[in-house]
Amino acid sequence: MYAALFFLIYLMTLMGNLLIVTLTTTDLHLHAPVYFFLKNMSLIDISFISVTVPKSIELSKSHSISFLGCASQIFLFLFFGSTEYALLVVMSYDRYAAICHPLRYETIMNRGSCVQMVTVSWLSGFVYGSIHVAGTFSVNFCGPNIVHQFFCDIPSLLTLACPGEQILEYAFIIASFSFAFLCFLFMIVSYVHIFSAVLRIPSAQGRFKIVSTCMPHLTVMALFLFSGVVTYLGTNYKPASSLNLFMSVLYSVLPPSRNPVIYSLRNRDMKAALGKLLGGKMLLKIQKK
């Protein structure tokens, strides 16, 4: 039953994110920095959900995964997940520059700067995934090699480690979450400046428009960070816990499928680009007839 549900979510996620990539690539009006970041976000979401869902559907029949496959899944999951987090930080800075420094926005967020920030985001994700895989698989595992999860993740594997073997990886987790929290504080500071600028706008409609564009980012960011903290730093890891499985779905499956709706498909420029794309295809069909 869950395999069919996951497959449906997976297809919807692929379609939504591929549509965003197509629109932001082909439409010249969507070549602004914010859409460049959204395109990268969609590419990350496609990769992120592809790491877990297809394999989990396969595991519903085979119920097994190789050691190398498990290590690869953990690395890719952390790679794309941390890259998305870094990109969310970049997007908060983009909103800060657009709202607080509108006259200097094009200078601050020029093409070169945007490419550099996205490159750093991808590189930070690669380093983060490599460190954690090295820390997790440097331990010795005791007991049955059974993971009560629909994909390989670090908390589930650490429950299989021999006593005292998890210290190095726990140190990596604490250090990485400390750094992630600092990034979160950076975003909070950015939004404090943003909302301060919003309060100075005389038009109520103008204030509402800016706040409505910022709230989805804050909501997804808070949910992404909260679910990750609960999953990785929680102490209650009982086998087959429904709460653990729910939290895993919350931060591994839902964000990639929800992001196209929250960030892009509700956007007026994105809707206009979609209308032009569909209108062009209809015109082409009429001409052929």
matplotlib code that plots the C-alpha trace (Angstrom):
import matplotlib.pyplot as plt

x = [0.0, 2.7, 4.7, 1.9, 1.6, 5.3, 5.3, 2.5, 4.3, 7.5, 5.9, 4.2, 7.5, 9.3, 6.7, 6.5, 10.2, 11.0, 8.3, 10.1, 13.5, 12.0, 10.2, 13.2, 15.5, 13.4, 11.6, 13.8, 11.6, 12.6, 16.4, 16.5, 18.6, 15.6, 14.6, 18.2, 18.1, 14.7, 16.0, 18.8, 16.4, 14.3, 17.3, 18.2, 14.7, 14.6, 17.9, 17.0, 13.7, 15.3, 17.8, 15.1, 11.8, 12.7, 14.9, 12.2, 9.7, 12.2, 12.8, 9.1, 9.8, 13.4, 13.8, 17.6, 20.3, 24.0, 26.6, 27.9, 24.3, 23.5, 26.7, 25.9, 22.4, 23.5, 26.1, 23.7, 20.9, 23.1, 24.7, 21.5, 19.8, 22.6, 23.0, 19.3, 19.8, 22.7, 20.7, 17.8, 20.4, 21.4, 17.8, 17.2, 20.2, 18.7, 15.4, 17.3, 19.2, 16.0, 13.9, 16.5, 18.8, 16.6, 18.7, 21.9, 20.2, 21.5, 25.0, 24.9, 23.2, 25.0, 25.4, 28.9, 27.9, 24.9, 27.0, 29.6, 26.9, 25.3, 28.7, 29.6, 26.2, 26.9, 30.5, 29.4, 26.8, 29.5, 31.9, 29.1, 28.0, 31.6, 32.4, 29.3, 29.7, 33.3, 32.2, 29.3, 31.1, 34.2, 32.4, 32.0, 28.5, 27.1, 23.9, 21.5, 21.9, 18.3, 17.4, 13.8, 13.5, 12.4, 15.9, 19.4, 20.0, 22.5, 20.3, 19.1, 22.6, 24.0, 21.6, 23.4, 26.9, 28.8, 28.7, 31.1, 31.6, 29.3, 31.3, 33.1, 29.8, 28.0, 30.7, 30.2, 26.5, 26.7, 29.3, 27.2, 24.0, 25.8, 26.9, 23.4, 22.0, 24.4, 23.1, 19.6, 20.4, 21.9, 18.5, 16.6, 18.8, 18.1, 14.4, 14.5, 16.0, 13.4, 10.4, 11.8, 11.9, 8.4, 7.0, 8.3, 6.2, 3.2, 0.9, -0.8, -1.0, 2.7, 3.5, 1.2, 2.8, 6.3, 5.3, 3.5, 6.6, 8.7, 6.5, 6.7, 10.5, 10.5, 7.9, 9.8, 13.1, 11.7, 10.1, 13.2, 15.5, 13.0, 12.4, 16.2, 17.0, 14.3, 15.4, 19.1, 19.3, 16.3, 17.0, 13.9, 14.8, 12.5, 12.4, 9.6, 8.4, 5.6, 6.9, 10.3, 8.9, 6.6, 9.5, 11.6, 8.8, 8.4, 12.0, 12.8, 9.7, 7.4, 9.7, 10.7, 7.1, 5.8, 8.5, 7.2, 3.8, 5.1, 8.0, 7.1, 3.7, 2.0, 4.3, 2.6, 5.6, 5.8, 2.2, 2.6, 5.5, 3.5, 0.6, 2.9, 4.4, 1.1, -0.3, 2.7, 2.1, -1.6, -0.7, 1.8, -0.8, -3.3, -0.8, 0.1, -3.5]
y = [0.0, 2.5, 1.6, 2.8, 6.0, 6.7, 6.0, 8.5, 11.2, 10.5, 11.0, 14.2, 15.5, 14.7, 16.4, 19.5, 20.0, 19.2, 21.7, 24.4, 23.5, 23.8, 27.1, 28.8, 27.6, 28.5, 31.7, 34.8, 36.6, 33.9, 34.4, 36.6, 35.4, 34.1, 31.8, 30.6, 29.5, 27.9, 25.9, 24.6, 23.8, 21.8, 19.8, 19.1, 18.0, 15.6, 14.1, 14.2, 12.2, 9.9, 8.7, 7.2, 6.6, 4.3, 2.1, 2.0, 0.7, -2.0, -2.8, -3.5, -6.7, -7.6, -6.2, -6.0, -3.6, -4.1, -2.5, -0.3, 0.6, 1.7, 3.8, 5.4, 6.1, 7.9, 9.9, 11.1, 11.7, 14.0, 15.5, 16.7, 17.5, 19.7, 21.3, 22.2, 23.7, 25.8, 27.0, 28.0, 30.2, 31.7, 32.4, 34.2, 36.5, 37.0, 38.2, 40.4, 42.1, 42.5, 44.1, 46.0, 47.1, 47.2, 49.9, 47.8, 44.4, 43.8, 44.7, 42.5, 39.5, 39.6, 36.5, 35.8, 36.1, 33.8, 31.1, 31.3, 31.0, 28.0, 26.3, 26.8, 25.3, 22.1, 21.8, 22.2, 19.4, 17.2, 17.8, 17.3, 14.0, 12.7, 13.6, 11.8, 8.7, 8.4, 8.9, 6.4, 3.6, 3.9, 2.2, -1.5, -2.9, -5.4, -7.4, -8.1, -5.9, -4.8, -1.2, -0.3, 2.3, 2.6, 3.8, 3.9, 6.8, 7.6, 7.4, 3.9, 2.7, 4.1, 2.0, -1.1, 0.1, -1.6, 0.3, 3.3, 3.2, 6.1, 8.9, 10.2, 10.4, 11.9, 14.6, 15.2, 15.5, 18.0, 20.1, 20.1, 21.0, 23.8, 25.2, 24.7, 26.6, 29.5, 29.5, 29.5, 32.5, 34.3, 33.8, 35.1, 38.2, 38.6, 38.4, 40.8, 43.4, 42.4, 42.8, 46.1, 47.3, 46.0, 48.0, 51.2, 50.6, 52.9, 50.6, 47.8, 45.9, 46.3, 45.0, 42.0, 41.2, 41.1, 39.1, 36.6, 36.0, 35.5, 33.3, 30.1, 30.2, 30.6, 27.8, 25.3, 26.3, 25.9, 22.6, 21.3, 22.2, 21.0, 17.6, 17.1, 18.0, 15.7, 12.8, 13.1, 14.3, 12.6, 9.9, 7.8, 5.3, 2.4, -0.1, 0.5, 3.6, 5.2, 8.6, 7.9, 6.8, 9.8, 12.2, 10.5, 10.9, 14.5, 15.5, 13.1, 12.8, 15.8, 18.8, 17.9, 17.3, 20.4, 22.9, 23.2, 24.4, 26.6, 28.3, 28.3, 27.2, 29.8, 32.5, 34.9, 35.0, 31.3, 30.9, 33.4, 31.4, 28.2, 29.8, 30.9, 27.4, 25.7, 28.3, 27.8, 24.1, 24.5, 27.0, 24.5, 21.8, 24.0, 25.0, 21.4, 20.5]
z = [0.0, 1.0, -2.1, -4.4, -2.3, -2.5, -6.2, -6.7, -4.6, -6.5, -9.9, -8.8, -7.4, -10.6, -12.8, -10.6, -10.3, -14.0, -15.0, -12.8, -14.4, -17.9, -17.2, -15.6, -18.4, -21.4, -20.3, -20.5, -17.9, -15.3, -15.5, -12.4, -9.4, -7.4, -10.3, -10.7, -7.1, -7.6, -10.6, -8.5, -5.7, -8.1, -9.3, -5.7, -4.8, -7.8, -6.7, -3.0, -3.3, -5.9, -3.3, -1.0, -2.7, -5.6, -3.4, -0.7, -3.2, -4.3, -0.6, -0.1, -2.0, -1.4, 2.2, 1.8, 0.7, 0.3, 2.5, -0.3, -1.3, 2.2, 2.4, -1.0, 0.0, 3.3, 1.4, -1.3, 1.1, 3.3, 0.2, -1.4, 2.0, 3.2, -0.2, 0.0, 3.5, 2.3, -0.7, 1.6, 3.5, 0.2, -0.7, 2.6, 1.7, -1.7, -0.2, 2.2, -0.7, -2.7, 0.0, 2.1, -0.7, -3.9, -5.6, -5.2, -5.7, -9.3, -8.2, -5.1, -6.7, -10.1, -12.2, -10.9, -7.2, -7.7, -9.4, -6.6, -3.9, -5.6, -6.1, -2.5, -1.5, -3.6, -2.3, 1.3, 0.8, -0.7, 2.3, 4.8, 3.3, 3.1, 6.7, 8.1, 6.0, 7.1, 10.7, 10.6, 8.8, 10.9, 13.8, 14.4, 14.3, 16.7, 16.7, 13.8, 10.7, 10.6, 10.2, 11.2, 8.5, 4.9, 3.9, 5.4, 7.8, 10.4, 13.6, 12.7, 11.9, 15.1, 17.1, 15.6, 16.6, 19.4, 22.8, 22.8, 19.1, 18.3, 19.9, 16.8, 14.7, 17.6, 17.7, 14.0, 14.4, 17.3, 15.4, 12.2, 13.9, 15.8, 12.4, 11.0, 14.0, 13.3, 9.7, 11.0, 13.2, 10.1, 8.4, 11.4, 11.4, 7.7, 8.3, 11.2, 8.8, 6.2, 8.5, 9.8, 6.2, 5.6, 8.6, 7.0, 3.8, 3.9, 1.8, 3.5, 0.2, -0.3, 3.2, 2.6, -0.7, 0.7, 3.8, 1.7, -0.4, 2.7, 4.9, 2.7, 2.9, 6.7, 7.1, 5.0, 6.6, 10.2, 9.3, 7.6, 10.5, 13.2, 11.7, 11.2, 14.8, 16.2, 14.0, 14.5, 18.0, 19.5, 22.1, 21.8, 18.9, 19.6, 16.8, 14.3, 16.1, 14.2, 15.2, 13.9, 10.6, 10.4, 11.0, 8.4, 5.8, 7.0, 6.2, 3.3, 1.2, 1.8, 1.3, -2.3, -3.2, -1.5, -2.6, -6.2, -4.9, -2.1, -4.0, -7.6, -8.9, -6.8, -8.2, -10.7, -13.1, -13.0, -13.9, -16.7, -18.1, -17.8, -19.7, -22.5, -22.7, -22.9, -25.3, -27.6, -27.7, -28.4, -31.2, -32.7, -32.7, -34.5, -37.1, -37.8, -38.4]

ax = plt.figure().add_subplot(projection="3d")
ax.plot(x, y, z, "-o")
ax.set_aspect("equal")
plt.show()
